[in-house]
């Protein structure tokens, strides 16, 4: 069961110290205890685990398939895929955010992604507005009668 696999991962990560693991996750010890006891681990805790510990093999945690830990190549591949996802936001990132990205951070959170999406939409609208204005000017010039020589 998944709660047994989570216990194995806690053993690996903190030597079985559940309170320490709960603290690492930002959970209360009671919350972790309830998950482990009931066996009902929801999607949000699973996503949090996989985000916090990229070395944790999701197939192993969810299905019991494969090894507990991903190989180094898997971790690097996921990191590169995340960088490729974030590349489109680089034109609207602050210098500090770009430095964080340069330092290897790829988890910026939903708030940053939402802000960047809004900034990209504003940027795209401004570009489209300029193209439309230039197109209209060109149309007007084409409609003007040509001067006779």
N, C-alpha and C positions, 0 to 999 in steps of 0.2 A: 504494500500500500504506500501511497505517496507520503503519508506522515512518517512511516518508517524510513523512507529514503531521506526525508528532511532531517530526521534524527541522525542519520549517517553523515549528512553534510555538516550538521552542527558539530558532530564529533570531530570531523576533519578540520573544520574552521576554528573552533574554540575549545577543542578538547572535551566537548560535551557540556560546556558551561552554557546552559540555556539563557540565563539572565544576561550574560555577556553578548550572546548572539542576538537576543532581543534588542539590546541597546545598540548594537551595530546596525540593526535594521530600522531603528527608531520606533520599535514596538514596545509595548509594555510586556513584562514577563507573563502576566496573566493572559494576554492576547495570544502569545506564542504557545503557552500551556494548553489553552483551549483548542487551538488548531491541531496540536499534536495529539491531544486526548480524543477529540471528536473525529479526527481524520478528515474534517471538512476544510480543506484549504481552498479558498476562493481564488478567482482569477487575479485580483489586485495584489494579494501577497505573492503570488507566483511571478507576476510581472516585476514586482519590486525585487524579488530575489534574483531574477535573471538580469535585471538592470544593475543591481549592486554587485553581483558576482558573475562577470561575463565568462569566467572559466567553468561555471556550472552548466552541465549538459542538460538542456531542456528536455530532450527525449528521455534521458535517464530519469529526471525528476518526475515527469508526467507519466511515462509509460514503463519505466524500469528497463529500458533498452539501452545497450551500450555502456560506456564507462561513465562514472560520476562526473569526471572532468573532461572538458574539451581539450583537444590537443592545442599546442601553441599556434599552429597554422589556422585552426578554426577561429581562435580569438583574434588573430591578426586580420583574417578575412572579414569578420564581423566589424572590426574597427575601421577597416578600409571602406566597407559598404556604408557605414555611418558617416564617414567623412565625405563620401560621394553624395549622400543625401543632403548634407549640410552645405555643400559647395554652392548651391543656388542662392543661399542666404548671405554669402560673403559680401556682396555689394552693399548690403544694408546693415551689416554688423558694426558695432562700435569698435574702436581700436582695442579696447580692453577685451571684448569678446573674441576678436581676431587673435589676440595674444593667447587667450585661453585655448582656442582651437589649435594654435601653433604648438602649445605645450602638451597637446594630446587629449584635451577634454572634448568629449563628444556628447555628453549628456547635459543639455542646456535647459531642459524642462519645457512644459507646455506653454508657460507664459511667454518665454522667449520666442518659441516657434510661432505663436499666435501674433506676437508683435512683428516679427520678421515677415510673416505672410501679409500683414496689413501694410507694412512699408513697401514690400515688393508690389502689391496691388496699386499703391499710390504712385510708385515709380513707373509701372507699366501704363497707368492712366495718363501720366504726364507725357510720356513718350508718344502714346497713341494720339493725344490731343495735339502735340506738335506736328505729327505726321498729317493729321487731318487738316490742320490750319495751313500747312504747306501745300497740301493737295488742293484745297479750296482756292488759295492764291494762284496756283498754277492754272486751275480751271478758269478763273476770272481773266487771267492774262490771255488764255487761248480764245476766249469769247470776244475780247476787244477787237474792234475792226483794225485791220492793218493800215498804216498810213500809206497813201499813194506817193509814188516817187515823182 
